[in-house]
């Protein structure tokens, strides 16, 4: 029987104390058993869960859709778990979690703003034939050198892995073509060359240069450097080598290119099991320590040596082909084991990742995904042709790794007034116990303006850090506009946090913080500037402050804490070290509402203790003038507390 039909029958039974007309004796017995978990109050059917809490039962599809729209679309487009949590704390129906999951998955806004996650695809290795048969080309942007060079033209042979690199001043077609010509005059013209779609490689000048030898040009799909993966990997290696040897000013990198190339050419490759030098010349390179060896060849000895060298090179080439083919087979097997079943195919509706967004100024509010588009064709190598909604076909092709399926919503909620959402006080009228958290009972307002800021750095002296956990401090005195101005003087602050004097009770109004791993620093960013988006700047400033006070940090949290925790590179968590350092850096107190044993309590992270004030803060004593209040949700997620209940 349909679940909603069962709920209607239970409501009828409890409201009228009688059974539906069509019920048999067995149906009545089952109905009585089911109805034991339900109540009817104020003409509403309530379900009693295992904890004894009552939830209003929803059995009309239209009302379900309106609730989903209200709790998801109108409350900041939270994810599946948090949307489900907020609804299930007040309402109930069968398949609620499934409906929330489907609603969030088909939300067009969420799909176009979600983070780009790479998914594994089938590998399509480039078949190797012989040295210098197929090459890859690319450009590396570098800091301007003393000689005026701004770029490196890199070329790599797919068979031998032999690299070439030339420092150039600009990336005009003529400059690139001239550099390639010099390389080809030494090593010959390739049969095939690969590059991206940059104008420095796709132009008439270069085409005319290669047309004489009928070289084939293979162009990679947009924003998919894996197509020219060998060259991309060499670029990273070359940059790493140059960084290690150039000066701190990084303006002499072009003086060390030859040294870096020799180091790469004389290193054994994992796939070929030979060095690029051996494959190209049939012998290992003469290193500096071997420079006293003299090879003197005359007459018949020279002819014999050439024959021997040719035989050696043929043997090496054969072994290289076998080694590379074996390596490629292993890579394909590993990649196939990770391929998702629902691979994008012709006819699918998809979204395209907005790859230009990250590098374009003023793009913070742009959608991360564009579309939807219809897939017209997908090649064996995963390159798709797309058609826009207006019927036009995109001239640029995209690898399916930069596409994701667009989930369409079958049912759109009617454009009517949203249902009234119960607050914490109202919810008590339909509960037998009051275990629902204040967060789930409060309708929160999402405030997330796109304003950047730069936080001023503090120059406090190194002092001993001391952390105490105390009972709730009974005064609520949050940061206000003037405090924000002092900490964010480089930007105008438009979000004002009013100063409210009241006792420090349970959180009342919570600002939702995005759960992307940066939630703690997003909270601090919001406290300072009224926006979450400056969390990276906040983190960097706090980490720099911790680094300047390394001795104090390590004295409290262990030797080499900063390096071992890797906080300087990707510290997105919030241990006591980061929280205390934040309080110290800002010169304030941070209070966190969290679970201590079986109870929820406020914990104080006091800058007064960090700065050497040994007087413990007692109850009913006003703490430092301005404080930051957070709530620790589910152990690892933080949200900003904008207001609390008055417990006086």
N, C-alpha and C positions, 0 to 999 in steps of 0.2 A: 504494500500500500504506500502511496505517496506520503512523504514525511509531513508536508504541509497539511495534507488531508487529515493525518493522524492528529496533528496539533489542533486543527479546527474541531475535530471530534472531542478531544480532551477538553477544550474550552467549552464546548456545548455541554458536556457531561458535568463539569464542575460548576458551570453557571446555572444550569437548570435542574441539576440533581436527577437527570434522566438520560437514557441512552438514545442515540440516533435510531430512527425507525428501522433501518435495514439491518441492524446488528443481530447476529445469532448469539446463542448462549456462550459459545467459545469466544466470540468477539468481545462480548461484555466482560468476560473474565480477564482477557488481555488488556482491555481498556482500563479496568480498575487497577491492574498492576502498574500500568504505565502512568496513570494519573497520580500515583502516590508521590511522584517527584515534582508535581506541579501545584501551583496555587492560582487563584483568580482574585485580583484586587483592583478596584477602580476600573472594572471592565477590561483588565489587561491580564493575559496569561503569563505567569512567571514560572521559570524553571529553577529548581534548586539543585546546585552542583554538589560535588562531594564535600566541599568545604562548608556547605550550609548557606552559601550566598545565593541570592535570587537574581535572575536575569530575565528581562522582558523578552518573551518569545515573539519573533517576527515570522509570519507565514504568508505575507503578501509579497509577490515578486517586485512590485513597484516600490514598496517601502524598503525592501532590501537594497535595491539599486540606489535609492536616495540616500540611505545610510552609508553605503560604500562611497558614493560621490562626496558626501559631507565629510566623512572621516579621512578620505584620501585626497580628493581634489582640493577641498577647501581648508585643509589643515597641513599644507606644506608639502604634499606629495611624498609622505613618508613611505618607507619600504613595506614589504609584505608583513614582516614580523610585528613591527610597531603599529601598523594599521590594524592588524588582527587583534593585537593586545588591547588597543583602545576600544574597539567595538565589543570584543568578548567580555570586557569588564562591566559592560552595561546590558548588552543584548545577546540573544542566542537564537540560532537556527541550525538545523542540520546542514552539513557541508559549508559551514561558515568559513573555515580556513580555505577550502577549495575556491569558494567564491571570491574571497579577498585576493588569493593568489592569482586567479584569472583576471580580476579587475586591474590589479597593479601591473600585471604582465602586459595587458592590452592598453595601458595608459599611453597615449601618444606623447605627452610631455615628458614622462619618465623615460620613454624609449629614446627620445632625442636628446636627453641630457645625461644619460647614464655614462659611466666611465667606460672607456675603450678597453676591452680585454681581448688579448690576442688568443686565437684558437688555433690549434695545430692543423695543418693541412698536408695533403699528400706532397711529398718532395718530388721534384722533377730535375734530377741531376743533369748537368750538361755533359754530354758524352765527349770524352777526350780522344784525340786522334794522334797528334804529334806535337812537338814543341813549336810554339808560335803559330799554331793553326787558328786558335780561337783565343782572343784577348778580351779583357774587360777594361773599361775606362771610366774615370770619375774625377771630380774636382773636390778638393778639400779647402775650405775657407780657413785662413790662418790670420793671426795678428800681423799688422803691417811691419815688415822687417826694416832694418837700417838701409838695405839695398832697394827698398820700395816694393818688395814682393808681397802679394796678398793671398796667393793661392798656390796649391800644389796640384799639378796634373799627374794623376797616378794611373799606371797601366800595369795589368797583371796577366800573365799567360796562364790559361786554365790547365794546361798539361803539366808544365814544369814548375808552376807557381813563381816563375821568374818575374820580379817586379822592376818597374821603371818609375822614376818620380822626378818631375821638373818643377822648379819654383818659377812662377810667372806673376807678372804685375797686375794683370786683369784677365777676365774670362771672355774677351771678345773672340769671335769665331776665327779671326786671322791669327791671333796669338796662340790659340789652342792648336790650330792646323799647323802652324810653323813648328811648334814643339813636337807634335806627332811626326811630322816629316823627318825631323832630325833623328828620332828614335827608329823610324822605319828604314832610314838609310843605313843604320848600323845592323839591324836585326831582320830586315825584310818586311814586306807587307803581309798582314794576316789574311786568312781566308774569311774569317768571321770576326766581327767585333761587336761587343755589347756595351750599351750605355743607357742612362736614364733619358728622360724626355727634355732635358735642358737644352736651351738654344745654342749653347756652346758646342753641342754634339749633333744637334739636328739642324743643319743649315746647309746652304748650297756650297759654301767654301769647302767644308770637309767632304761633302758628297762628291765634289769634282775631284778631290785629291784621291779618294778611294775608288772612284769609278774606273780609273785606268787599270786597276787590278781585279775589278769585278768583285770586290769584297762585299759580303753580305752584312747589313746592319740590323742588329736585333735590339729593339727598344723595350725597356722594362715598363711595366704598368705603373700608373701614378702612385706615388707614396708607398711603393713596395720595393725597398732596396734589396730584399732577399733575392730578387731576380738577378741582380748583379752582386750576389753575396760574397764571392771571393774577393772582389775589389773592396767592398765595404769592410770586410774583416781586415784586409791589409791596411786600409786607411786608419783604422783604430790602432793597429799595432805600430804603424809609422808615427802617428801622433804621440803615442805613449813613449816611444824611443826618443823622439825629439824633445819632449818635455823634460826627460831625465838629463839631457846633455846641454840644453841651451841655458842661457843666463836667466836670472830672475826677471829681467825686463822682457824676456821672450821676444826680443827683436833681432836675434841672430840665428834663428832656427834654420834658415836656408843655408847656413854655413856647415851644417852637420848632416845634410841629406845623404851624401855619398857614404858616410860612415854608417848611417842607419841602414842604407840599402845593402851594404856589404854584410852587415850583421844578419839581415834577413835572408840574403841569398846563400849564406854559408850555414844556415840552420836547417836541420833535417825536418821535413814535413811529415805530419802524422799520416796523411792519406797516401803519399807516394813512397814514404820510407827512404827517400833520398833528399839531398839538398838541391835547391834549384840550380846551383852552380854545377853540380855533378851531371844533372840531366842535360843542361845546355852544352857543356864542354867535355863530358865524358871522363872527368877526373875531379877530385876534390880541389878546392881552392888552396893556394899556397898561403898559409897564414904567416904572420910576422915572424914567428919563431922558426919558420922553415925558409926564410928569405936567403939563407946562405946556400941553399941547394941550387945548383946550376944545371939546367937542362940544355945540353949541347947536342944538336942533331945535324948530321951532314950526309949528303948524297943518299946512298941506299938506306941508311938508317932513317932518314926523314920519310922516305916512301913507305918503309916498313912500319914506322910509327903511325903514319896517317892511316894505313890499313888497320892496324891494331886499334887505333882510336875509333875508327868507324865501327868496327865489330863491337867494341865496348859500348858505344853509344846505342847501337841496335839492341844489345842485351839489356841495357838500362831502360830503354824505352819500352821494351816488351814487359819487363818487370813492373815498370811504373803503371802501365795500362792495367795489368792484373791487380796490382795493389789498389789502384783508384777504384776499379770496378767492384772489388770486394768491399772497400770502404763505403761506396755508394749503396750497395745492396744492404749492408748493415744499417745505414742511416734510414733507408726506405722502410725496412722492417720496424725500426723503432718508431718512426713517424706514423705508420699505419696503425699501430697499437693505440695511438692517442687521437685518431681522427673521430670527430663526432659523427653520429649516425645521420642526423638531419642536416646534411650538407646542402648548401644553396644550389638551386637548379633553375633551369629556364622556366619562366612563368611565375616565380616567387615574387612577392612584394618585399622590398628590402629598404634599409636605411644605409646611407653612406657616411663613414666617419669623416668629420670635418677636420682633415689633417692640417689645414692652414691656420686653424684657430689658435693653436699653441704658439705660433711664431708671429702672429699679427698683433700689433698694439691695439688696445681698446677693444679686445675681443672677449673679455671675461664674461659678458652676458650673452654671448652667442651660444646657440645650441651646439652640442658636441656631435650630433648626428643630423644629417640632412636627408630630406625625402618626404614621403616614400617614393621609390622608383620601382619599375617592373623590369625584371631580368629578361632580356631578349635572347641572350646566348651566353654560354659558359664554355670556354675552351678546355681541353684536357689538362692544361696547366693552371686552371683556376682563374682565368682572366675573363671578366664579365662585361657585356655590353648592356647599358642601362637606358631605359626610356622614362622621361619625367612625366608628371601627371598631366602636363599640357600636350603630351604626345610627341614632343621633340626628343630625339635620340642624342645622348651625350657623346661628344666627339672624343672625349678621353675615356679610356678603358680602365677598370679598377680590378685589382686582385680581390678575390672573395674573402680574404683575411681582413679586409677593411670594410666588409659589408656584414650586416646582420639582418635576420628575418624580421619583418615588421608584423607584429601581432595585431590584427584588427579586432575591434570589439563588436560582438554581434548585437548587443543591446545597449543603447545609449540611454541614460536616465532622462526622464522627461524634465523639461525646463520649468519646474515648479519650485515653490519655496522648500528649503531644506527642512527636515524634521527637527524638532526641538531636541537639543542634546542635553541630557541630564548633567548637572554639576554634582560635586561631591555631596552637598547638602540635600539636593533632591534625590540622589541615589539612595540615601538612607531610608527613604520611604518605601523602597521596594527591596530592602535587604533585611535579613534576620541577623546578620553579623556585619561588621564594618571593616572587612579586611582589604577593601579596595584601596589602592594607594591614591594619594592626592593627585599624582600625575595623571592617572587614567580617568579621574573624575573631572578634571579641569579642562575646559576647552581652551587650548593655548593659541596664542597669536604668534605667527612666524614673522620675525623682523630680521631681514637680511639684506640691507642696502648695500649696493656695490660701491663702497668707498674704500680706497686704499689709505694706508697710513705708514709712517715710519716712526718707530718708537725710539725715544731718546735713550742713550746708553747711560747706565749708572756707573759711577766711579767709586764705589764703596771699597773700603779697606778690607783685607782678608781678616775674618774673625771666625771663631769657633761656631759651628752650627749645632743647635740643640733643638730637638723636636719633642713636644709634649702633647699628649692626647688628654683632653679634659671633657667634663660634662658640658652640655650646651651652654653657650654664653648667651645670657638672656637679653641681649640688645641687638636689634637689627638696624644697621646703619650702612647701607650700600654706597658704592661709588656714585658720585653725582657729576654734573656737567663740568664744574670747575676742576674736579680731579681728572676728568678725561682730557680737558684742555692741557693740563700740565704734563700729561703723559703722551699726548698726541698733538703737539703744537704745530707740526708740519702740515696738518690737514684740518679742515673745518669739521666740527662735530655737529651732526644734525639730530642724533638720537639722544635724548636727555633721559637720564635715570634719576627721578626725583628722590630727594632725601626724605626718608620716612623713619620716624622714631617709633619703634614698637618692640615688644619682647620677641625674642627669636624662637618662633614656633616651627611647625612643620612647613615645608615648601607649599606655597599657594599658587603662584604663577610661574611656570617654567618655560623658558625659551628653548624650543627643540634645536638641537645641534646635529649637524650632519654626521652620520656614523661612518666615516671613511678611514678611521685609524688616527685622525688628527683632532679628535673631538676635544681633548684637553686644551690644546693650543688654540682651537677655534673658540672655546669658552673665554680664554684670556683675551683673545683678539676682540671678541664681542664686548667684554667688560671695558676695554680701553677705548675702542673707537665706535662701538655700536654695530660693527659688521664682523662676520666670521672669516671673510676672504683674505685677511691679512695674517693668517695663522703661520705661514712660512716665515714672514718677517719676524713675527713674535718669537718663533722657535729659534731662529738664527741668533737673535739678540740675546736670548736667555742662555743658549749654548755658549756663545762667545763670553758671556759673563761668567759662566761656570768654568770655562777654560782659563780665564784670567785668574780665577781663584781655585786652581787645581788642588793646591795643598789642602785647603779647607775641605773641599769636596771629598778628596780621598781619605782624609782623616776621619770623616764621618761615615763614608759609604764604601770604604775599601780601596786598596791600592789599585791604581790604574783604572778607576771606575769609568772615566770618560771614554777611554779607548775600548775597554772590554764591552761596555754597553752599546758602543757604536752610536752614541747619542748625537755626535757631531755630524754624522752622515744621514741617518734616517731615524732620529729619535722622535717617534710619533706617539710614544706611550707617555705615562705620567706616574712614575714611581715617586716615593717620598723625596728623592733627591731633586727631581725636576720641580715638584710642588714647592718645596722649601726654598729652592733657588729662585723660583718665580716671586715668592713672597719677599725674599731678601732683595731681589733686583728692583721690585716695584716699591719697596718700603711700605708694605701693607700686610694685613692678615688675610689668609684664605681659609674659609670655612667650608667643609665638605660634609654633606648630609649622606651618611652611609650606614650600612648594617654592621653593628658591633654585637656579636653573639646573636641573640634572638631579637634585639631591639634596634631601631633606627636612631642614630644620634648624630649630633654635629661634632666633627673633629676639627680642632684648630691647628693650623700651620702658621706659626706666629713669627713675623719678622722681628718682633721685639725680643724674642728668645735668640734669634740668629744674631742680632746686633749686640748681644751680650747682656741684656737686661734679665737678671735672674729671678725677678719677682714674678711668681706664677699668677696668671690671670684667674680671678675668682668669679663665681656667679654674681650676676647683678652688678658687675663692674663694667663701665663703658670701655670697650677695647680701643684700638687705634682708630683715628677719625673716620677713615674710609676703608671698607673691606669688600672682598669678593666672595660671593656665595655660589657654590656649585652643588649638584646632586650626583652621586655615584649610582648609576643605574646598571643593574645586572652585573656588577663586579668590574666591568672594564669600560663602560661608556659613561661620559660626563655630559651633563646639561646645565645650562645657566639658570640660576634661581633669581628671578626678578622681583618676587614678593613672597612674604611668608604670612602665616596665620599669627595673630597676636595672642599669646598665651597668658597675658596678665589678667 
